[in-house]
Amino acid sequence: MEPSATKGLTLRSHTGVTYRFAPGALCLELLTTGGPGPYRRYEVLHEPADLAAWTDRSRLTPTPVLDISAADVVDIRALRDALFMVVIAHTRGEPHPPRDLEVINEAAARPAMAPAIAPDGKRRWVPALTGTHLAATVARDAVELLTGPFAHRIRTCAAEDCHLIYVDTSRPGRRRWCSMEHCGNRHKVRALRARHTEEG
């Protein structure tokens, strides 16, 4: 999984509340940009600038300078949709859809973004990067996650009306919510109201 997990994403709920979401893996961060079927309405990747904006918000550090084409956006969306189907099947204990696995594996087989040490000692990316390099990096992150030690900790938020997916990398492995400040807090409020109703 790609390093630099501290960033997290700032998301906005349907009620307009902003909150932090740390899915724990680069490939899972991509799933917040939309998806297949009913998730299509959340689509945010329409043009190269949208993909560049997502890259800036992602855990990739430093933010890579990418030459992104319209075709790259189409490819990343196809990768994301395939990843979505595979991860959902994984969380349900179902077989991974073969065609979607093929999409991920084909992307992972291409050259990925290569890190390097700059003259000042800081991390940088080897230049001349494209959307294809980004897709390969995301796909390889997915392979690492789905075949690695935390594969059994990939989960969907416990809130019934939330479909965000994360990997629980905490030591106890008891994470239930996409974010304690959002779904976790909503659960606490509901539980408190229910308790007050019972006492009343």
KEKE-693314 format. One record per residue (C-alpha): z, x, y. Coordinates in steps of 0.1 Angstrom, whole numbers, padded with zeros to 4 digits, always signed. Last residue first. Layout:
BEGIN
ZXY ...
END
This chain:
BEGIN
+0291-0388+0091 +0299-0360+0066 +0267-0366+0047 +0247-0367+0080 +0264-0336+0092 +0255-0318+0059 +0219-0329+0062 +0217-0317+0098 +0230-0283+0088 +0206-0280+0058 +0177-0289+0081 +0187-0264+0107 +0192-0237+0081 +0158-0244+0066 +0141-0242+0100 +0158-0208+0105 +0144-0195+0073 +0110-0209+0082 +0109-0192+0116 +0134-0166+0125 +0140-0157+0088 +0103-0151+0084 +0079-0157+0055 +0109-0170+0036 +0125-0165+0002 +0135-0128+0001 +0158-0121-0029 +0145-0088-0041 +0179-0070-0037 +0162-0038-0025 +0138-0055-0001 +0101-0050-0008 +0093-0087-0011 +0056-0091-0010 +0043-0118+0014 +0022-0149+0013 +0021-0175+0041 +0016-0211+0029 +0042-0229+0049 +0047-0267+0047 +0069-0266+0016 +0090-0237+0029 +0096-0212+0000 +0071-0188+0015 +0046-0177-0011 +0055-0147-0032 +0043-0112-0044 +0074-0097-0060 +0059-0092-0095 +0033-0069-0081 +0060-0047-0065 +0057-0018-0089 +0019-0015-0086 -0012-0032-0101 -0015-0061-0075 -0003-0040-0046 -0024-0008-0053 -0055-0029-0059 -0049-0049-0027 -0045-0017-0007 -0077-0005-0022 -0094-0037-0010 -0080-0033+0025 -0092+0003+0027 -0126-0006+0013 -0129-0034+0039 -0120-0010+0067 -0146+0016+0056 -0172-0012+0054 -0162-0022+0090 -0173+0012+0101 -0156+0045+0108 -0174+0075+0124 -0141+0094+0128 -0115+0108+0103 -0084+0088+0111 -0055+0103+0130 -0019+0113+0123 -0002+0135+0147 +0003+0173+0145 -0013+0180+0179 -0044+0194+0162 -0048+0160+0144 -0038+0156+0108 -0062+0134+0088 -0064+0099+0073 -0096+0088+0055 -0108+0052+0059 -0123+0040+0026 -0156+0050+0009 -0168+0021-0014 -0153+0013-0048 -0126-0008-0032 -0152-0033-0019 -0168-0036-0053 -0133-0041-0069 -0123-0068-0044 -0156-0088-0049 -0154-0084-0087 -0118-0097-0087 -0131-0128-0069 -0158-0133-0096 -0132-0128-0124 -0106-0153-0111 -0072-0137-0118 -0055-0155-0147 -0026-0177-0137 +0010-0166-0132 +0012-0189-0101 +0018-0159-0077 -0012-0141-0093 -0035-0171-0090 -0027-0173-0053 -0032-0135-0050 -0066-0137-0067 -0078-0167-0046 -0067-0151-0013 -0082-0118-0022 -0116-0135-0028 -0113-0152+0006 -0103-0120+0023 -0132-0101+0007 -0157-0127+0018 -0142-0127+0053 -0145-0089+0054 -0181-0091+0043 -0190-0117+0070 -0173-0096+0096 -0191-0065+0085 -0224-0083+0088 -0216-0090+0125 -0212-0052+0129 -0181-0032+0134 -0181+0004+0147 -0144+0011+0143 -0118+0031+0163 -0087+0031+0141 -0053+0018+0154 -0029+0047+0148 -0015+0034+0126 -0029+0007+0104 -0001-0019+0102 -0023-0046+0116 -0023-0059+0152 -0051-0035+0163 -0071-0042+0131 -0068-0079+0140 -0083-0073+0174 -0111-0053+0159 -0119-0081+0135 -0120-0106+0164 -0142-0082+0185 -0167-0081+0156 -0172-0118+0156 -0158-0150+0141 -0126-0138+0124 -0100-0164+0135 -0103-0190+0108 -0073-0213+0106 -0094-0243+0097 -0109-0224+0067 -0074-0225+0051 -0083-0259+0034 -0111-0242+0014 -0112-0205+0016 -0092-0183+0041 -0080-0177+0076 -0068-0147+0095 -0033-0146+0080 -0047-0134+0047 -0056-0100+0063 -0019-0092+0066 -0016-0096+0029 -0041-0067+0024 -0021-0045+0047 +0011-0050+0027 +0047-0060+0034 +0040-0095+0048 +0060-0089+0079 +0059-0120+0101 +0074-0121+0135 +0077-0154+0154 +0059-0174+0181 +0066-0212+0185 +0036-0233+0195 +0043-0263+0173 +0015-0253+0149 +0033-0219+0145 +0022-0188+0164 +0022-0154+0146 +0033-0119+0157 +0025-0095+0130 +0046-0068+0114 +0048-0033+0128 +0074-0017+0106 +0052-0013+0075 +0036+0020+0086 +0021+0029+0053 -0008+0012+0035 +0000+0000+0000 
END
